[in-house]
């Protein structure tokens, strides 16, 4: 008995190529994470539409969009407040080296919002943000070392860094940091 072949190899290959072409988005319809992020900035602030656009960009791996999704969850912007979800998206941004994402993860560990409070993890992430010259991390490290980890020398070091940072940014040092330095001697 002879085998009956419905399609030749070439026909099957052509059929597969056509199916892939039909299932793949066309270059004209495919949007990048940056496109979604730009659309989000143009949308009504704090709206569900803006959140959805941030989410599309975040799901495509954009670290800034991941940070924004975290803010949406943290501050109830277009979506219900959810500290766990906020932490998850801040962490995704931090994992890509985003300095602000690192800082927000540190704050979550410091406050115990969305994750179990862990001062050592807060220190780790604050330090990572500080090494990327994220100024607010300097101040929070000063607070952490002064009040929680009880390391006077480190507290002085980080408060001084924050004073220098704010002076370079605004022409005036941070009065709170100056007062903290005076208290520490």
C-alpha positions, 0 to 999 in steps of 0.5 A: 500500500502506498502512503498518501501525503496530503501536503508536501514538505514545501507546502507544510513549510509555507503553511507554517510561515503563513501562520507565524506571520498571521499570529505575530504582530505587525511592526506597525501595530507593535508598541514598545515599552517607551511608547506605552510610557509616553502615552501614560504621561499624556493620559489623565493623571492618576486615572485607570487609563494611565495605570493600564498604560504604565502596566503595559510598559512595566510588563515589557520590562521598562524600569521607570514604568515598573516604578510608576506601577509601584507608585500607583499601588502605593498611593492608590493612583488609578488602582486600589492601594496595595502595599504588597503589589507596590513592593513587587513592582518597586523590586522589579525596578530595583532589580534593574538597578533603578536608583529610585526603585532601590530607594523605594524597596529600602523604604518598604523594608524600613517601614514594613509595608508590603514586606516584613520589616527588616532593617538590614535589608533596608540598609542594603537597599539604601546603600545601593541607592546611595552608591547610585547617588540617590540623595534621599538615601543619604538622609534615610541612612543617617536616620537608620544608623542614628535611631535603629542601628545605633552607629553614630559614626555612620549616621554622621557620615550619611547626614554630612553626605546629605547636607553636601548633596542638598547644598549642591542641589539647591544652594542651601543645606538641609536644616534637618540634617544639620540639626541631626549632625549637631545632636550627634556632636 
